[in-house]
Amino acid sequence: MNINNISSFAAYDLLLEDHNNSILIDVRTSKEWQEIGVPKLEKNNLTLLSWRLLPNMIINKEFENKFVSLINDKMYFIFFLCRRGIRSLEAARFAMNIISLDHINYYNIYDGFEGNVNGAGWKQNNLPWQIL
């Protein structure tokens, strides 16, 4: 089983297409959610769950339990999003080691919420977003 790298555009399309069987997990910090914004999805398939915590960016000890509680038998697509695609890849790898079922596809949104060297991210691509 692998983690698929996907652009924010492609992730958004898949989230809309199969919203009943997918979830987007924004793994940034609460400060980022409040100051920079979060994806805005029509369906209720967005979860804010920090992978690393301020001020030292240590791994969130509650991540595993909260992640497990989100996933159900109908879940097929799990997307991870961070600022630039680095923390989301870490979180996706960790999550895949916790729950590794054949029917679940793990995705890292490689361009992140704010973009990276590979291009613009969710926000700059004018995908729906909002300030909390």
Buried (B, 14 or more C-beta within 10 A) or exposed (E): EEBBBBBBBBBBEBBBEEBEBBBBBBBBBEEBBEEBBBBEBEEEBBBBBBBBBEEEEEBBEEBBEEBEEBBEEEBBBBBBBBBBBEBBBBBBEBBBEEBEEEEBBBBBBBBBBBBBEEBBBBBBBEBEBEEE
